[in-house]
């Protein structure tokens, strides 16, 4: 029997008031948490991407009679939350992939090119087989 897993550990940034993130090129947050009690502002001259990452758990076992396999994938979202406003601005593409944005007041999403809101799947797979010997 074998078992292995991958656990995502994203970054966490908490601000007591405002949080501002800016880059002359790209900004990417994966499986991370950014929060402020007032406003959150994230801007990039290039692309701004907030994406999930997958926790995975795999197991496999085989004996003379039984074979079993399980695979589980759970998305770990990036979350951006503010008690006030959230502003996400990209000079090029702005992508939110299986991520959460919440604002106590207003949320503004702005992209110079493409704005993408995309889902990602949680998946579960299970296989079990038992061989029965027939009597002759």
N, C-alpha and C positions, 0 to 999 in steps of 0.2 A: 504494500500500500504506500503510495506517495502522495504528498500534499505540498503545494506551494502557493504562495500568495504575493501580491504586490499591493502595498498600501501607500497612498499618496499623502504627502505632508506638504501642504502649501504654506505660503507665507501669510502672516497676519500683521496688519497695520491698523492701529486704533488711535484716533486723534481726539483729544479732549474738546477741541473746538472745530477748526477747519482742517481739511486734508487736500493738498494740491500736489498733483503728480504731472510733470511735463517733461517732454523729450524732444530733442532736435531731430530725431529719427522716429523710431517705433517704440510703443509701449505694449507689453504683453504681460498679462496676469493669468496664471494657470492654477486652478484648484486653490485659490487664495481668498482671503477676506480683507476688505478695506472698509473701514467704518469711521464716521465722524459724528459728533453730537450736533454739529451745525451743517456745513456744506462740504461736498466732495466735488473736486474738479480734476478731471484727467484729460490731458491734451497731448497730441503727438503731431509733429509735422508730417510724418509718414502714416503708418497704420497703427490703429489702436485695437487690440484684441483681448477679449475676456473669454477664457475657455475653461471647460471642465477637463478633468483627467480621470482615468478609470482605476478604481480599486478592483483587483482581480483575485479570485480564489479558485484554484484548480485541484482536483483530487482524482486519483486513479488507483484502482485495486483489481487484482486478478488472482484467482485461485484456480484449482482444477475445474471447479463447477461454476464459479461466479465471476462475472466481470462487471465492474461498476465504474462510472465516470461522472463527475460533476464539474461544471464550469459556471462561475457566476461573475458578472461584471456590473459594478455599481458606479455611476458617475458621481464625481465630487465636484460640485459647481464652484465657480468663482462668484463671490457675492460682494456687491458694492452697496452700502447703505448709509444714509445720511438723515439726520433729524430735520435738516432744511432741504436744500436743493442738491441735485446731482447733475453735473454737466460732463458729458463725454463728447469730446471733439477730436476728429481725425482729419488731417489734411488730405489723406488718401482714403483708405478703407477702414470702416468701423465694423468689427465683427463681435457678436455676442453668441457664443456657442454653449448651450446648456448652462447659462449663467443667470444670475438674479441681480436686478437693480431695483432698489427701493428708496424712495424719498419721502420725507415727511411733508414736503411742500410740492415742488415740481421737479421733473426730470427732463433734461434736454439731451437729445442724441443728434449729433451732427457729423456728416461725412462729406469730404470733398469729392469722393467717387462713389463707392458702393457701401450701402448699409445692409448688413446681413444679420438676421435673427434666426438661429439654427438650433435644432434639437439634437440630442445625442441619446442613444438607447442604453437602458439597463437591460441586461440579458441573463437568462438562466437556462442551463441545459443539464439534463439528467439522463443517464443511460444505465440500465440494469439488465443483466442477462444471467439466467441460471439454466444450466444444462442438466436435464434429467436423463438418467440412464434408463433405457427401456429393458424390461426383462424379456428374455426369449424363451 
